[in-house]
Amino acid sequence: MQRSLPLGRPDFDVDPGQQQEAIERYDDGRGLIGGDPNRRPAHVRWRPIPEQQPYFRLIDISAEKRARLAGFLAGEAAGSVGDVAAHRPLEIEIGFGMGEFLAGRAQAQAERRFLGFEVKRDLCRLAIRSLLQAGLDNVWISDDDARWALPQLGLDGRVAVIHVLYPDPWWKRRHQVKRLFSLPFLDLVHQLLIPGGLLHVRSDVEGYAQLIQQVVAEHGGFSANDPALAAPFDADPPTRREAYCREIDRPYWVLGFRKEARAEIRGC
Ligand SMILES: C[S@@+](CC[C@H](N)C(=O)[O-])C[C@H]1O[C@@H](n2cnc3c(N)ncnc32)[C@H](O)[C@@H]1O
């Protein structure tokens, strides 16, 4: 029996002013969770996570760990030679929470590589513990805001699937700039995915699920929502949020978008 999770408000507001600000100030780091990491260097050394663990925070990474991470992202496996990345597809989960889906999927898909982002460091500690207990060596995680870290990892056109499961709806008007789904975020997702790569999203907030479909349509670089694309992931362990929704019969929306070539580049 899961502990009750907050259900949020019945209404989901969209403030066009906040959406516009999120677009205009995306490159300044407006909307990043915890703010711009460059401006809080002292905070990053709080209770470090052991060097050997498959965890990183980019602002505080050693040269040795950076090299190991680069090897993992390049698709290197122990004893492998040549370009094996194509055979070891890379999946990313943004906001993995307690990590049930990430760990479960990584266990079931041992030939794939996984990169998970969760800004709450204590949740990263929990996730690392279960990854190590399960003996998984195909997952790395980070407590960086994914929007800040991903453009620095050299992964353009190399990611097979991006999962965003139950993203925070950020109900309050002044917090709406933190919402993950905006046009610049979709530019990033589009850049990262391989041709035909998949964006898999779930939400139990109907208004947010609708907003996501609108922003994806406005972006123009993805197919229309096809939930069937995301159906195979029903076989993976649900996230904590989804398990709770299933338990209390709360509806949730499953969205799948395929990367397509863009007809024109927005705003350029
Ligand atoms: C509503 S919770 C859902 C957690 C989990 N996916 C689930 O379904 O139970 C959203 C999670 O995303 C994390 N998060 C939000 N924005 C993020 C970002 N930009 N980068 C990494 N993690 C993020 C939050 O810390 C939070 O734990």
The ligand as an SDF file (V2000), in Angstrom:
LIG
                    3D

 27 29  0  0  0  0  0  0  0  0999 V2000
    6.0980   14.5480   -9.9630 C   0  0  0  0  0  0  0  0  0  0  0  0
    7.6510   13.8160   -9.7130 S   0  0  0  0  0  0  0  0  0  0  0  0
    7.4650   12.2520  -10.5690 C   0  0  0  0  0  0  0  0  0  0  0  0
    8.5270   11.2810  -10.2070 C   0  0  0  0  0  0  0  0  0  0  0  0
    8.4460    9.9360  -10.9410 C   0  0  0  0  0  0  0  0  0  0  0  0
    8.6830   10.0970  -12.3620 N   0  0  0  0  0  0  0  0  0  0  0  0
    7.1130    9.2780  -10.7100 C   0  0  0  0  0  0  0  0  0  0  0  0
    6.3370    9.1930  -11.6660 O   0  0  0  0  0  0  0  0  0  0  0  0
    6.8570    8.8570   -9.5720 O   0  0  0  0  0  0  0  0  0  0  0  0
    8.7030   14.7020  -10.8610 C   0  0  0  0  0  0  0  0  0  0  0  0
   10.1740   14.4930  -10.5250 C   0  0  0  0  0  0  0  0  0  0  0  0
   10.9600   15.1220  -11.5190 O   0  0  0  0  0  0  0  0  0  0  0  0
   12.0660   15.7520  -10.9170 C   0  0  0  0  0  0  0  0  0  0  0  0
   12.4500   16.8340  -11.8350 N   0  0  0  0  0  0  0  0  0  0  0  0
   11.6740   17.9070  -12.1510 C   0  0  0  0  0  0  0  0  0  0  0  0
   12.2810   18.6620  -13.0680 N   0  0  0  0  0  0  0  0  0  0  0  0
   13.4710   18.0510  -13.3460 C   0  0  0  0  0  0  0  0  0  0  0  0
   14.5460   18.3850  -14.2170 C   0  0  0  0  0  0  0  0  0  0  0  0
   14.4920   19.4790  -14.9750 N   0  0  0  0  0  0  0  0  0  0  0  0
   15.6260   17.5640  -14.2680 N   0  0  0  0  0  0  0  0  0  0  0  0
   15.6660   16.4630  -13.4760 C   0  0  0  0  0  0  0  0  0  0  0  0
   14.6680   16.1130  -12.6230 N   0  0  0  0  0  0  0  0  0  0  0  0
   13.5830   16.8910  -12.5650 C   0  0  0  0  0  0  0  0  0  0  0  0
   11.5360   16.2230   -9.5730 C   0  0  0  0  0  0  0  0  0  0  0  0
   12.5650   16.3820   -8.6110 O   0  0  0  0  0  0  0  0  0  0  0  0
   10.5700   15.1150   -9.2020 C   0  0  0  0  0  0  0  0  0  0  0  0
   11.1820   14.1290   -8.3930 O   0  0  0  0  0  0  0  0  0  0  0  0
  1  2  1  0
  2  3  1  0
  2 10  1  0
  3  4  1  0
  4  5  1  0
  5  6  1  0
  5  7  1  0
  7  8  2  0
  7  9  1  0
 10 11  1  0
 11 12  1  0
 11 26  1  0
 12 13  1  0
 13 14  1  0
 13 24  1  0
 14 15  1  0
 14 23  1  0
 15 16  2  0
 16 17  1  0
 17 18  1  0
 17 23  2  0
 18 19  1  0
 18 20  2  0
 20 21  1  0
 21 22  2  0
 22 23  1  0
 24 25  1  0
 24 26  1  0
 26 27  1  0
M  CHG  2   2   1   9  -1
M  END
$$$$
